[in-house]
Amino acid sequence: MNIHLPFNQLQIIWVLLFAGQLILLVVLLGRARIERFRWFTISIVIAALRQVVSELLYDRMAQIPYTAITLSLAIISVLAGFGVLFELARILFPAASLRNWLLVSTPIIAGSLLALFLWQPWPPRSEYDVHTQLGVLRLMQHIAVHGQLLISIVTILFGLAAIFLTTKSKGFWNSHAVKILFGLTTFALTLIVARILGEWIAHLANLQPLARADQERTQAIIDRLINVPLITMILVQFWWIRTLWLDEGVTKPLPQGK
């Protein structure tokens, strides 16, 4: 018996992702976590706003203003992401001096920029012209894409630094900051792996001419890879909901009256 759902895969992912963002915001507000994780809360609000804009405005307004809005939100999301990492760094390295901050942050940022440059070099100046609307949009797209990849690399390196360089006090692994960071690291790692695999498959497909059926099959595989980071974020969000609902150091809800 075949069950036909009135929703496609992207719509289901959108609903679950948006629902997770709303529930996470409710938990942050209801459990008084916003004061401690302001930038994290802002990043979730921006992510939810991007979801709403992509769903409600797509094909409902002119292409150029729609693209400008979505790319602006993507760039703002990247900036908020750096704010989240700085916020988590202040919590995980509370006693670090300026010298230690520089010793840790400089190699992370420099290594991330170098990795991004070797992997995705900045396009030549001829690809965009800031004196035209399309040129500005192309520049914004490059900034958004490179910014997303840069913050993903920085997040992974920062996650490694948090594991090996922070002082492991009692309850460290159950702290909210660590679990937020590990969720971000998991998403960033999935995003980079999915992108590398997608580029590799596309490169192999371009090495030799393929039949139309093979081209469609290859494109379907790449499309599924694009959805993998979104599915990962759905799982991470619901993990954050459970984590942030509990107090730090608590692994399960307390019985009534305790």
N, C-alpha and C positions, 0 to 999 in steps of 0.2 A: 504494500500500500504506500503510494507516494503522497507526501504531505507538501502542499504548495503554500508557502508563506507569502503574505502580501508585501513583504519587505525584502530588499536585497541585502547583500553582505555589508555594503558600505553604510546603509541606513541603520542596520543593527549595531554596527560599531559606533556610529554617531550617537545613537540613543544611550548605549551603555557608557560611553565616554562622558557624555554630558551629564547623565544621571550621577556618575561617580564624582564629577566635579561639584555638582550641587550638594550632594550628601557630604562631601569632604568640607565644603565651606560651612555647612550647618554644624558639623562636628567641631571645626576650628572656632566657630562663634560660641557654640553651646558649652564647650569644655574650656573656654577662656584660654585658647592657645594663640590667639591673634597677636597679643601683646609681645609674645616671645618670638613668634615667626611671622613678622609683618611682611617681609618680602616674599616669603613662601605663599602667604595668603594672596598677596597682589598677583603673583604669578599664576595662581589657580583662577583668579578672577579674569585675568587677561586670556587665559586658555579657554575659559568658558565663553567669553565674549567672541573669541575667534570662531568657536564652534557655531555660535548663533549667527554670526555674520556670514559664514560660509554656507549655512543652510538657508537662511532667510533672504539673502540678497543675491544669491547666485541665479543668474538668468532673469532677475527682476529689476536690474538697473544696467546702465551702460557699462561696457566692459572696462573702459579706462578708469573711471572712478572706483569701480568695484575692485580692480586690481590694485589701485593705489591704496585703498582702505585695508585690504588683506595683507599687502606687503608692509604697510606701516605697522599694523598689529604684530606681524611676524618680527619686525625689528625691535619693537617695544618689548615683545616676549623675550628676545635674546638679552636685552638690557636688564630686564627683571630677573632673568636666570642668573646673570652675574651677581645681582644683588642678593639672590638666595644663597649663592656660594659664599659670598662675603659674610652674610649673616650666620651661616653654619660654621664658618671658620672662626668667627668671634666666640661662638659657643664651645667649639671643640678645642680651641687654643686660647683659653681665656688669659693665661699668664704669659703669653709669648711677647717678647720684646720686639721693637721695631727691626732690630737686626735679624732676629729669627724669622720674623714675617718676610723680610726680603730674601733670606736664604731659602725659604720654602716656596714663596710665590714666584720669584724670578725664574727658577728652572722650570716650574710648571707652565707659566705663560710662554716663556721662550720655546720650550719643547713643543707646546701645542701649536704655536705659530709656525715653527719649522715643519712639523708634521703636516699641517694644513697646506703650507706652501708646496711641499713635495707631492702631496696627494692631489690637491685642487688648486693649481696656480691661478692667480688673479688674471682675468681675461685682459687682452690688450685694450688700450684706450680706444681703438677704432670700433669696438663693439657697442659703445654707448656714447651718446652725445647729450650732455646735460642741458643743451639749449633746446631740446625737443622733448615732448611728453613721453614718447616711446623710449628715448634715451635715458630719461630720468627713471622710468619704470624698470628698465634693464639694470641700471645701477642699483636701484633698491632691491631688485631680485638677487643680484650678486651679493649685496650686503647681507640680506636675509639668509641665503643659503650658506654662505661662508660663515656667518655668525652662528648659525645652528650647528654646523660642523665643529667650529672652534669651541663653543661652550660644551659640546659633547666630549671632545678630547680633554678639555680642562677638567670637566667633572670626573672623568675616569682617573686622571692623574691625581686629582685632589682626593678621590676615594682611596687610592692606594696610599697617599700620604697620611690620611686619617688612620688607616690601619696600622701603619708601621711607625709613625712619628708621635702620635698622641699618647698621653699617659693613660693607661688602662685602669681607671679607678673602678670601684665597685659599682655595678649597674651600668657600666659604659655601653655594653652591647644592647641594653634595653632602653637606652635614652632615645628620646624622640628625634633629636638632631641626627644621631647615627642612622636611625632607620629611614629618615627622610633622605639623607645622603645616599644610602645604599639603594633606595628606590630610584633616585635620579641616576645613579651609576648604572643600574641595571637597564634602565631605559636608554641611556646614552650608548652603552655597549651594544644593545640590540639594534639601535638606529645605525650605528657605524657598520656593524656586521652585515645588516640587510642592504645597506647602500653598496658596500664592497661587492657582495654577491650579485646584486643587480647589475653593477657596472661590468663585472666579469662575464656574466651571462650575455649581456648586450654585446660585449667585445667579441665573444666567441661566435655569436650569431652574425656579426658583421664580417667575419673572416671568410665566409663562403656564402654564396646565394642560397636561400632557403625557399622551399615551396610555401605557398600562401598559408596552408594549414600549419606548417612548422613555425612560420612567423607569428601566427595568432597564438599558438601554444606557448611560444617563447614570451610574448607580451603578457599572456595570462600569468605566467610564472613571476615575471617582474612585478606585475600589479599585486600579486599576493605577497611578495616580499615587502612592498610598500606598506601593506596593512599590518605586517608583523609588529613594527614598533608601536602602532596604535593599540593592538591587542595587548602588548606588554604593558603599556601605560594603563589600560583598563585594570589589569591585575594588580599593578603597583598602587593605583588609586584606592582600590578596595582594601589592600593591605594597609595603606596609610590610614584609612578610615578606622580600621580596627585598632591600629597602633596608637593613634592620637586620641581615640576614645578612652583608652586605658591610661592610668597614671604611669609615670616612668617607674620602671622596676617591677611593674605588675604584668604578668603574662596571661592572666585570665580574669574575667569579671569576678568580683567578690560576691559571696552569697548575700542574700537579703539580711539586713541587720548587722553585718560585719563592718 
